[in-house]
Amino acid sequence: MAATKLYCDFFGHNYQISKKVTNHVKEYTCKCCKKQLTTNSNGKLIELTPKFQEINQALERIYNNRMMRLKRKTLSSSIY
């Protein structure tokens, strides 16, 4: 772990999207040291704390419900 932290300290983190919460909110994980970040309400990257994990879970649930409702509405209107 110390070698990966040293690598990230020297070269910087190598973040990849680990989870797409909504179109605008994503979670990122460093491939080397496994540090996790998310986007806040201003679009800035911040550390993924348990509080933000909970917020992202709620956001994801609301977003998915809305997308399902919109999909059903589109399907039902295209039938008529």
C-alpha positions as CSV (number, residue, x, y, z in Angstrom):
1,M,0.0,0.0,0.0
2,A,2.9,2.4,0.8
3,A,4.3,1.9,-2.7
4,T,1.0,2.7,-4.4
5,K,0.5,5.8,-2.2
6,L,4.0,6.9,-3.0
7,Y,3.3,6.4,-6.7
8,C,0.1,8.5,-6.5
9,D,1.9,11.2,-4.5
10,F,4.6,11.4,-7.2
11,F,2.7,11.0,-10.4
12,G,-0.9,11.8,-9.3
13,H,-4.0,9.7,-9.0
14,N,-5.3,7.6,-11.9
15,Y,-9.1,8.0,-11.5
16,Q,-11.6,5.9,-13.4
17,I,-15.4,6.1,-13.1
18,S,-16.5,3.4,-10.8
19,K,-20.2,4.2,-10.7
20,K,-22.5,6.4,-12.7
21,V,-25.1,7.7,-10.2
22,T,-26.9,10.1,-12.6
23,N,-25.9,11.8,-15.8
24,H,-24.1,14.5,-13.8
25,V,-23.0,12.7,-10.6
26,K,-20.4,9.9,-10.8
27,E,-18.1,8.1,-8.4
28,Y,-14.4,7.7,-9.2
29,T,-11.8,5.3,-7.8
30,C,-8.0,5.6,-8.2
31,K,-6.7,2.5,-9.9
32,C,-3.5,2.5,-7.8
33,C,-4.5,3.5,-4.2
34,K,-8.3,2.9,-4.4
35,K,-9.0,6.5,-3.1
36,Q,-12.7,7.3,-3.9
37,L,-14.1,10.6,-5.0
38,T,-17.5,11.9,-6.1
39,T,-18.9,15.0,-7.6
40,N,-20.7,17.5,-5.3
41,S,-23.6,19.8,-6.1
42,N,-21.2,22.3,-7.7
43,G,-19.6,19.6,-10.0
44,K,-16.3,19.6,-8.1
45,L,-14.6,16.4,-7.0
46,I,-14.7,15.7,-3.3
47,E,-13.8,12.7,-1.1
48,L,-16.5,10.0,-1.0
49,T,-17.4,9.9,2.6
50,P,-20.2,7.7,4.1
51,K,-22.5,10.8,4.1
52,F,-21.9,11.3,0.3
53,Q,-22.3,7.5,-0.3
54,E,-25.8,7.7,1.3
55,I,-26.7,10.9,-0.7
56,N,-25.6,9.2,-3.9
57,Q,-27.6,6.1,-3.1
58,A,-30.7,8.2,-2.6
59,L,-30.0,10.2,-5.7
60,E,-29.6,7.1,-7.8
61,R,-32.8,5.6,-6.5
62,I,-34.8,8.8,-7.3
63,Y,-33.1,9.1,-10.7
64,N,-33.8,5.5,-11.7
65,N,-37.5,5.8,-10.6
66,R,-37.8,8.9,-12.7
67,M,-36.3,7.3,-15.7
68,M,-38.6,4.3,-15.4
69,R,-41.6,6.5,-15.1
70,L,-40.6,8.5,-18.2
71,K,-40.0,5.3,-20.1
72,R,-43.4,4.0,-19.2
73,K,-45.0,7.3,-20.1
74,T,-43.3,7.2,-23.5
75,L,-44.3,3.6,-24.2
76,S,-47.9,4.2,-23.2
77,S,-48.2,7.4,-25.4
78,S,-46.7,5.6,-28.4
79,I,-49.3,2.9,-28.3
80,Y,-52.2,5.3,-29.0
